[in-house]
Amino acid sequence: MYDAITPEMIETIDKAGTLADTPDSDRRPLAHAAAGLERAAAAVATQAAKVSDPMARQQATTVVDGLSAAAQLCRAAIDTRPE
C-alpha cells in the first residue's frame, strides 16, 4: 500500500511551498502527489476495514487521516495564486 508513495511524490511534497509559488502549469507534480496520497489512503482504509483489532484499526485510521491531510495540502497548493 505504501508503494504508491514514490520518491518523486516525497520530493514534491517536500517542495510543495515552492511549487505553490510557480505558474499553474508547473504545479502538475502536486496533482500527481495528491492522487497518489489519496490512493494510498484508500488502500489503507480498505485494509483497516478487514482488521479485527480495534487498536490496529485506530492506528490505520490515523494513517489514513494523515495521508488524506497531505493530499489536501497538495491540492490547496495547486489552488494558491502567487502574488
C-alpha distances in whole Angstrom, upper triangle without the diagonal:
4,5,6,8,11,14,16,14,15,19,19,18,20,23,23,26,28,26,27,31,31,32,30,29,28,25,23,20,20,19,16,15,15,14,10,10,11,8,6,8,9,6,7,10,10,9,12,14,14,15,19,19,20,19,16,15,17,15,12,14,15,12,11,15,14,12,14,17,16,16,19,20,20,21,24,25,25,28,29,33,34,38
4,5,5,8,11,13,12,12,15,16,15,17,20,20,23,25,24,25,28,28,30,28,27,26,23,21,18,18,18,15,13,14,13,10,9,11,9,6,9,11,9,9,12,13,12,14,17,17,17,21,21,21,20,17,17,18,15,12,15,15,11,11,14,13,10,13,16,14,14,18,19,18,20,23,23,23,26,28,31,32,35
4,5,7,10,12,11,12,15,16,16,18,20,20,24,25,24,25,29,28,29,28,26,25,23,20,17,18,18,14,13,14,13,10,10,13,10,8,12,13,10,12,15,15,14,17,20,20,20,24,24,25,24,20,20,21,19,16,18,18,15,15,18,16,13,16,18,16,16,20,20,19,21,24,24,24,27,28,31,32,36
4,6,10,11,9,11,14,14,14,16,19,18,22,23,21,23,26,25,26,24,23,22,19,17,14,14,14,11,9,11,10,6,7,9,7,6,10,11,9,11,14,14,15,17,19,20,21,25,25,25,24,21,20,21,19,16,18,18,14,13,16,15,11,14,16,14,13,17,18,16,17,21,20,20,23,25,28,29,33
4,7,8,6,7,10,11,11,13,15,15,19,20,18,20,23,23,25,23,22,20,18,16,13,13,13,10,8,10,10,6,7,10,9,7,10,13,12,12,15,17,17,18,21,22,22,26,26,26,24,21,21,21,19,16,17,17,13,13,15,13,10,13,14,12,11,15,15,14,16,19,18,19,22,23,26,27,31
4,5,5,6,9,10,11,12,15,15,19,19,18,20,23,22,24,23,21,19,17,15,12,13,14,11,9,12,12,8,10,13,12,11,14,16,15,16,19,20,20,22,24,25,26,29,29,29,28,25,24,25,22,20,21,20,17,17,19,16,13,16,17,14,14,18,17,15,18,20,19,19,23,24,27,27,31
4,5,5,6,9,10,10,13,14,17,17,17,19,22,21,23,22,21,18,17,16,12,13,15,12,10,14,14,11,12,16,15,14,17,19,18,19,22,23,23,24,27,28,28,32,31,31,29,27,27,27,24,22,23,22,18,19,21,18,15,18,19,15,15,19,18,16,19,21,19,20,23,24,26,26,30
4,5,5,6,9,10,11,12,16,15,14,17,19,18,20,19,17,15,14,12,9,10,12,10,8,12,13,11,12,15,15,15,17,20,19,20,23,24,25,26,29,30,30,34,34,33,32,29,29,29,26,24,25,23,20,20,21,18,16,18,18,15,14,18,16,14,16,19,17,17,21,21,23,23,27
4,5,5,6,8,10,10,14,14,13,15,18,17,19,18,17,15,13,11,8,8,10,8,5,8,10,8,9,12,12,12,14,17,17,17,20,22,22,23,26,27,28,31,31,31,29,26,26,25,23,21,21,20,17,17,18,15,12,14,15,11,11,14,13,10,13,16,14,15,18,19,22,22,26
4,5,5,6,9,10,13,14,13,16,18,18,21,20,20,17,15,14,11,10,13,11,8,11,13,10,10,14,15,13,15,18,18,18,21,23,23,23,26,28,28,31,30,30,28,25,25,25,22,20,21,19,16,17,17,14,12,14,14,11,12,15,13,11,15,17,15,16,20,20,23,23,26
4,5,5,6,9,12,11,11,14,16,16,18,18,18,14,13,13,10,10,13,12,9,13,15,13,13,17,18,16,18,21,21,22,24,26,26,27,30,32,32,35,34,33,31,29,29,28,25,24,24,23,19,20,20,17,15,17,17,13,14,16,14,12,16,17,15,16,19,19,21,21,24
4,5,5,6,9,9,8,11,13,13,15,15,14,11,10,10,6,6,10,9,7,10,12,11,12,15,16,16,17,20,21,21,24,26,26,27,30,31,32,35,34,34,32,29,29,28,26,24,24,22,19,19,19,16,14,16,15,11,11,14,12,9,12,14,11,12,16,16,18,18,21
4,5,5,8,10,9,11,14,14,17,16,17,14,11,12,9,7,11,10,7,9,12,11,10,13,15,15,16,19,20,19,21,24,24,25,28,30,30,33,32,31,29,27,26,25,23,21,21,19,16,17,16,13,11,13,12,8,9,11,9,7,11,12,10,12,15,15,18,18,21
4,6,8,9,10,12,14,15,18,18,19,15,13,15,12,10,14,14,11,13,16,15,14,17,19,18,19,22,23,22,24,27,27,27,30,32,32,35,34,33,30,28,28,27,24,23,23,21,18,19,19,15,14,16,14,11,13,14,11,10,14,15,12,14,17,17,19,18,21
4,5,5,6,9,10,11,14,15,16,12,11,13,10,9,13,14,11,13,17,16,15,19,21,20,21,24,25,25,27,29,30,30,33,35,35,38,37,36,34,32,31,30,27,26,26,24,21,22,21,18,17,18,16,13,14,15,12,10,13,14,10,12,15,14,16,15,18
4,5,5,6,9,10,13,13,14,11,9,11,9,7,11,12,10,11,14,15,14,16,19,19,19,22,24,24,25,28,29,29,31,34,34,37,36,34,32,31,30,28,26,25,24,22,20,20,19,16,15,15,13,10,11,12,8,7,10,10,7,9,12,11,13,13,16
4,5,5,7,9,13,13,15,12,11,14,12,10,14,15,14,14,18,18,17,19,22,22,22,25,27,27,28,31,32,31,34,36,36,39,38,36,34,33,32,30,28,28,27,24,23,22,21,18,17,18,15,13,14,13,10,9,12,10,7,10,12,10,12,11,13
4,5,5,7,11,12,14,11,10,13,12,11,14,16,15,16,19,20,19,22,24,24,25,27,29,29,30,33,34,34,37,39,39,42,41,40,38,36,35,34,31,30,30,27,25,25,24,21,20,21,19,16,16,16,13,12,14,13,9,11,13,11,12,10,13
4,5,5,8,9,10,7,6,9,9,8,11,13,12,13,16,17,17,19,22,22,23,25,27,27,29,31,32,33,35,37,38,41,40,39,37,35,34,33,31,30,29,27,25,24,23,21,19,19,18,15,14,15,12,10,11,11,8,8,11,10,11,10,13
4,6,8,8,11,9,7,10,11,9,11,14,13,14,17,18,18,19,22,23,23,25,27,28,29,31,33,33,35,38,38,41,40,39,37,35,34,33,31,30,28,27,25,24,23,20,19,19,17,14,14,13,10,9,10,9,5,6,8,6,7,7,11
4,7,9,11,9,9,13,13,12,15,17,17,17,20,22,21,23,26,26,27,29,31,32,33,35,37,37,39,41,42,45,44,42,41,39,38,36,34,33,32,30,28,28,26,24,23,22,20,18,18,17,14,13,14,12,9,9,11,8,7,5,8
4,6,8,6,7,11,12,11,14,16,16,17,20,21,22,23,26,26,27,29,31,32,33,35,37,37,39,42,42,46,45,44,42,40,39,38,36,34,33,32,30,29,28,25,24,23,22,19,19,18,16,14,14,14,10,10,11,10,9,7,10
4,6,6,7,10,12,12,14,16,17,18,20,22,23,24,26,27,28,30,32,33,34,36,38,39,40,43,44,47,47,45,44,42,41,39,38,36,35,33,31,30,29,27,25,25,23,21,20,19,17,15,15,14,11,10,11,10,8,8,11
4,5,5,8,11,10,11,14,15,15,17,19,20,21,23,25,26,27,29,31,31,33,35,36,38,40,41,44,44,43,42,40,38,37,36,34,33,32,30,28,27,26,23,22,21,19,17,17,16,13,12,12,10,7,9,9,8,9,13
4,5,6,9,11,11,13,15,16,17,19,20,21,23,25,26,27,29,31,32,33,35,36,38,40,41,45,45,44,43,41,39,38,37,34,34,33,30,29,28,27,24,23,23,21,18,19,18,14,14,15,13,10,12,13,12,13,16
4,6,7,9,10,12,13,15,16,18,19,21,22,24,25,27,28,30,31,33,34,35,37,39,40,44,44,43,41,39,38,37,35,33,32,31,29,27,27,25,23,22,22,19,17,18,16,13,14,15,12,9,12,13,12,12,16
4,6,6,7,9,10,11,13,15,16,17,19,21,22,23,25,26,28,29,31,32,34,36,37,40,40,39,38,36,34,33,32,30,29,28,25,24,23,22,19,19,18,15,14,14,13,9,10,11,8,6,9,10,11,12,15
4,5,5,7,9,10,11,13,14,16,17,19,20,21,23,25,26,27,29,30,32,34,35,39,39,38,37,35,33,33,31,29,28,27,25,23,23,21,19,18,18,16,13,15,14,10,10,13,11,8,11,13,14,15,19
4,5,5,6,9,10,11,12,14,15,16,18,20,21,23,24,26,27,28,30,32,33,37,37,36,35,32,31,31,29,26,26,25,22,21,21,19,16,17,17,14,12,14,13,9,11,13,11,9,13,14,16,17,20
4,5,5,6,9,10,10,12,14,15,16,18,20,21,22,24,26,27,29,31,32,35,35,34,32,30,29,28,26,24,23,22,20,19,18,16,14,14,13,11,9,10,9,5,7,9,8,7,10,12,14,15,19
4,5,5,6,9,10,11,12,14,15,16,18,20,21,23,25,26,27,29,31,34,34,33,32,30,28,28,26,24,23,23,20,18,18,17,14,13,14,12,9,10,10,7,7,10,9,7,10,13,15,17,21
4,5,5,6,9,10,11,12,14,15,17,18,20,21,23,24,26,28,29,33,33,32,31,29,27,27,26,23,23,22,19,18,19,17,14,14,15,12,10,12,13,9,10,13,12,11,14,16,19,20,24
4,5,5,6,9,10,11,12,14,15,16,18,20,21,22,24,26,27,31,31,30,29,26,25,25,23,20,20,19,16,15,16,14,11,11,12,9,7,10,10,7,9,12,11,11,14,16,19,20,24
4,5,5,6,9,10,10,12,14,15,16,18,20,21,23,25,26,29,29,28,27,25,23,23,21,19,18,18,15,13,13,12,9,8,10,7,4,7,8,6,6,10,10,10,13,15,18,20,23
4,5,5,6,9,10,11,12,14,15,16,19,20,21,23,25,28,29,28,28,25,23,23,22,19,18,19,16,14,15,14,11,10,12,10,7,10,12,9,9,13,14,12,15,18,21,23,26
4,5,5,6,9,10,11,12,14,15,17,18,20,22,23,27,27,27,26,23,22,22,20,17,17,17,14,13,14,13,9,10,13,10,8,12,13,11,12,15,16,15,18,20,23,25,28
4,5,5,6,9,10,11,12,14,15,16,18,20,21,25,25,24,23,20,19,19,17,14,14,14,11,9,11,9,6,7,9,7,6,9,11,9,11,14,15,15,17,19,23,24,28
4,5,5,6,9,10,10,12,14,15,17,19,20,24,24,23,23,20,18,18,17,14,13,14,12,9,10,10,7,6,9,9,6,9,12,11,11,14,16,15,17,20,23,25,29
4,5,5,6,9,10,11,12,14,16,17,19,23,23,23,23,20,18,19,18,14,14,15,13,10,13,13,9,9,13,12,10,13,15,14,14,18,19,18,20,23,26,28,32
4,5,5,6,9,10,11,12,14,16,17,20,21,21,20,17,16,16,15,11,12,13,10,8,11,11,7,9,12,11,10,13,15,14,16,19,20,20,22,24,28,29,33
4,5,5,6,9,10,10,12,15,15,19,19,18,18,15,13,14,13,9,9,10,7,5,8,8,6,6,10,10,9,12,14,14,15,18,19,20,21,24,27,29,32
4,5,5,6,9,10,11,13,15,18,19,19,19,16,14,15,14,11,11,13,11,7,10,12,9,9,13,13,12,14,17,17,17,20,21,21,23,26,29,31,35
4,5,5,6,9,10,11,13,17,18,18,18,15,13,15,14,10,11,13,11,9,12,13,11,12,15,15,14,17,19,19,20,22,24,24,26,28,32,34,37
4,5,5,6,9,10,11,14,15,15,15,11,10,11,10,7,8,10,8,6,10,11,9,11,14,15,14,17,19,19,20,23,24,25,27,29,32,34,37
4,5,5,6,9,10,13,14,14,14,12,9,10,11,7,7,10,9,6,10,12,11,11,14,15,15,17,19,20,20,23,25,25,27,29,32,35,38
4,5,5,7,9,13,14,15,16,13,11,13,13,10,10,14,12,10,13,15,14,14,18,19,18,20,22,23,23,25,27,27,29,31,35,37,41
4,5,5,7,11,12,13,14,10,9,12,12,8,10,13,12,11,14,16,15,16,19,20,19,22,24,24,25,27,29,30,31,34,37,39,42
4,5,5,8,9,10,10,8,5,8,9,6,7,10,10,9,12,14,14,15,18,19,19,21,23,24,25,27,29,30,31,33,37,39,42
4,6,8,10,10,12,10,7,10,12,9,10,13,13,12,14,17,17,17,20,21,21,23,25,26,26,29,31,31,32,35,38,41,44
4,6,9,11,13,10,9,12,13,11,12,16,15,14,17,20,19,20,23,24,24,26,28,29,29,32,34,34,36,38,41,44,47
4,6,8,9,7,6,10,11,9,11,14,14,14,17,19,19,20,23,24,24,26,28,29,30,32,34,35,36,38,42,44,47
4,6,9,8,7,11,12,12,13,16,17,17,19,21,22,23,25,27,27,29,31,32,33,35,37,38,39,41,45,47,50
4,6,5,6,9,10,11,12,14,16,17,18,20,21,22,24,26,27,29,30,32,33,34,36,38,39,41,44,46,49
4,6,5,6,9,10,10,12,14,15,16,18,20,21,22,24,26,27,29,30,31,32,35,36,37,39,42,44,47
4,5,5,6,9,10,11,13,14,15,17,19,20,21,23,25,26,27,29,30,31,33,35,36,37,41,43,45
4,5,5,6,9,10,11,12,14,15,17,18,20,21,23,24,26,27,29,30,32,33,35,36,40,42,44
4,5,5,6,9,10,10,12,14,15,16,18,20,21,22,24,26,27,28,30,32,33,34,38,40,43
4,5,5,6,9,10,10,12,14,15,16,18,20,21,23,25,26,27,29,30,31,33,36,38,41
4,5,5,6,9,10,11,13,14,15,17,19,20,21,23,25,26,27,29,31,32,35,37,40
4,5,5,6,9,10,11,12,14,15,17,18,20,21,23,24,26,27,29,30,34,36,39
4,5,5,6,9,10,10,12,14,15,16,18,20,21,22,24,26,27,28,32,34,37
4,5,5,6,9,10,10,12,14,15,17,19,20,21,23,25,26,27,31,32,35
4,5,5,6,8,10,11,12,14,15,17,18,20,21,23,25,26,30,31,34
4,5,5,6,8,10,11,12,14,15,16,18,20,21,23,24,28,30,33
4,6,5,6,9,10,10,12,14,15,16,18,20,21,22,26,28,31
4,5,5,6,9,10,11,12,14,15,17,19,20,21,25,26,29
4,5,5,6,9,10,11,12,14,15,17,19,20,24,25,28
4,5,5,6,9,10,11,12,14,15,17,18,22,24,27
4,5,5,6,9,10,10,12,14,15,16,20,22,25
4,5,5,6,9,10,11,13,14,15,19,20,23
4,5,5,6,9,10,11,13,14,18,20,23
4,5,5,6,9,10,11,12,16,18,21
4,5,5,6,9,10,10,14,16,19
4,5,5,6,9,10,13,15,18
4,5,5,7,9,12,15,18
4,5,5,6,10,12,15
4,5,5,8,10,13
4,6,8,10,14
4,6,10,13
4,6,9
4,6
4
